[in-house]
Amino acid sequence: MYDQNNDSAHILVVDDDDRIRTLLKRFLQERGYRVSTAPDAAKALSTLNSLAFDILVLDVMMPGMDGFELTEVIRSKGDTPILLLTARGEAEDRIRGLSLGADDYLSKPFEPEELVLRINAILRRAKPSSASIIQVLFGDWAFDIARESLTRDNKPVRLTGGETALLSALAATPGQAVSRLTLSERTGGGERAVDVQVTRLRRKIETDPKEPLHLQTVRGEGYRLAADPVFDE
């Protein structure tokens, strides 16, 4: 559905640098994507009010409202996947972006092909899986691995792409510890980023995030999802 040769994916690129916007638009269009651009946060928000996008590529260092602030505003309104671009590669900035709900983070300068790989990975996580239908149940919650959807009492719960990838990785082996390294590889971020996603997910699924019943820490190993698997026969 969403690969680099499929024009069904519509990308919004937000960057105040005219040259970068032009280059990214041209490069992504050559890979088959539909691409719209915006020079700043105000124009981006205006565009989002009239068009739907499959993924947003946001520069962090913009005048006025920066990429972090824009991410926070966008995430308060919906769950469209967000990839942040920035010349600032410090871990603290990456963690901040992920904490605000971004799905991935790419530091400038970067290879355009890496950007495409990151975009494809995010879009794959955002679409339904073709795997066998498997659910895991924990408390009032149900996570459908095939659809990568979380529900509580049959009501859908919004997850970011990073949260979905984390829950999918844990749900694949319910009750078993998964290392932070493995989770970082599955989610596309570093091990510290995994901790951030765990914290965010616990706020959504735990009655007391400080005393988690479902998403448990396994000291010296990683994390475990205490859940019961359900197989579709």
N, C-alpha and C positions, 0 to 999 in steps of 0.2 A: 504493500500500500504506500508506504513512505520510504522510497529509496532515492538515490541521487539522480535517477533517470525518470522520476515520476513527478510531473508538474502539479499534482494535487496538493502538495505541501506549499502553503503560502507563508512566507517569512517577512517579518517587519524588522528592518535594520535601522537602529537609532544611533547616530554618531554625528558629532558636530564638525568633524573633518570631512569636507566635501570630497577630497581625493579618496579617502578610505571608503566612504559611502558608495562612490562610483565604482571603485574596484571590486568591492564586495558584491554589489548588485550584479555587475557583469559576470563575475566568477560564478556566483550561485545560479544565475540564469543559465549559464552554459552547462551547469549540472542538472538542469531540468526543473529547478524550483521557480515558483512565482515569487517575485520580490517587490516589496514596497519599501520606501525609505522615509526617514524623518530626521531633521537636523537637530532637534532638541526634544525635551520631555513634553513641552506643551503641544507641539505638533503631533508627537506620538500618541498622546492621550486623545487628541481630537480624532486622529485616524482610527484609534481603537473603538471609538464611539460609533463609527460607521462601517467598519470592516472587521471580519473575524480572521484570526491568524492561527496557524498551527504551531508556530514558535516565534519568540521574540529574541533578537540579538541586540543587546543593549551595551553601549559604551558606558563605563563608569565615570570617567573624568569629563563631564560636560558642564558648561556654565549654567548658572541658575540651579534648577533641580537636577542633581546628579543621578547616576544610574542606580545607586543604592536607594535613594528616595523614590525614584520612579518604580523600582521593583516593589517597594513596600506599598505604593499606591495601587499598582496593578494587582498585586497578590490579594489586597483587601477586597478586590472586586471579582476575582476569578482565578482560575488555575491554569491559564495558558502557560506552557513551558517557557522558561527564560534562561538564556545563555548570556552571561556577562563577559564583556571584553574590557580589558584595562591594561595600562602600562604599569600599573602597580601590582607586583607579584607577591607582596607580602602575605604570609599565611593568615594574618589577622584580617586582612581585607577579604580573602577568599572565604574565611569562616563567617565574616559578617554578611557577605552576599548570600551564602547558603542559609544562614539563620533567618534572613528576611524572606526566604522562599525561592531563591534562584535554584535552577536544576543543575547548572554546571558553570564553570568559571575558566576562562582561557586568557592567559596573559599575552600582551603584545611585547615584542613582535611574534607572530605565529605563522606557521605554514598554512596556506589556504586549504590544503588537503586535510590537515588536522581539524580545521573548523568544520569541514563537511562530515568527517567521521564523528565528531562530537554531536553535530546536528542530527545525523542519522541515528546515533545511539539514543538520543533523547526522544526522537520521534518513534523509534521502535518500542521504547518503554511506554509511550503514550497511547499506543494502539493495542487492540485486543490481540492476545497471543493465539497461535494456532495449536498450542499444546493440548493434551487431553484435559478434559474438564476436571479440575480438582479444587476442592474447597478446604479451608481449615477453619475450625470453629474455636472461639475463645470468649467465654463469657457471653455477652449479648452480641458479639461481633462475628462476622463471617467475611472471609477474604477469598474471592474467587480468583485462583491463579490464572486460569485461562483468559479471563477478562481483565485481570489486574484491577479488580474493583472491590472496595471495602464497603460493607453495609453494617448498620446497627439496627436491629429489629426491622430488617428489610428496607431500611431507608439508606440511600447512598450517602457516603461521606467523602468529601473532597480530599484528595491527596496531591502533593506536588510530585513531579517526576522522580525526584530523589527519594521521597518517602515511599513511593510505589516500588521503586527498584529495591529499596532496603527490605520492605515487607515481603516482596516476592522472593528475595534471596533467603530470608528466614523461614518463610512458609514452605519452601521446597523441602526442608528437612525439619518439620515441627518437632519440638522437644529436644533437638540436638543443638549443641553449641556450634556457632559459626564464627570463625576468627575475624578480627577486625580487618586483617589484610584481605581475606576473601571477600568480605563485604565491600571494602574499598574498591576492589577490582570489579565487582558486580555493579556498583553504583557510579563508578567513574570518578570518584573523588579520593582524597587521601584518608588516612585513618582518623585524623582529627575531624574531617568532614563527616565521617560515619557517626562519630559521637554526637555531632550537631543534629544529624538527621534522627538519631535515636531519641534525643531530647525532644525534638519537635513532634515525633510520632507518639511518644509517651504522653505528651500533653493532650493528644487527641483520643487515645484509647484507654488510658489508665484513670481510675478514680482518684488515685493519689500518685502522681508521677514520681514522687520521691520514694515511694514504696511500691514499685511496679509488680503486678501480678502476672501480666502477660508477656511483656518484653523485658526479659530478665538479663542481668549482667552475670556472666560466668567468669569469675575472677581468674585472671591469667590466661583466659582463652578468647573470650569475645562476648557474643550475645546469643540468646536463645529465645525462641517464641514458644511459650507454653500453650500449645493448641492441639486439638484433635483433628486428624485428617479425615476427609470424606471423599471417597472415590466414586466416580460415576461409572456404573457398570452397564 
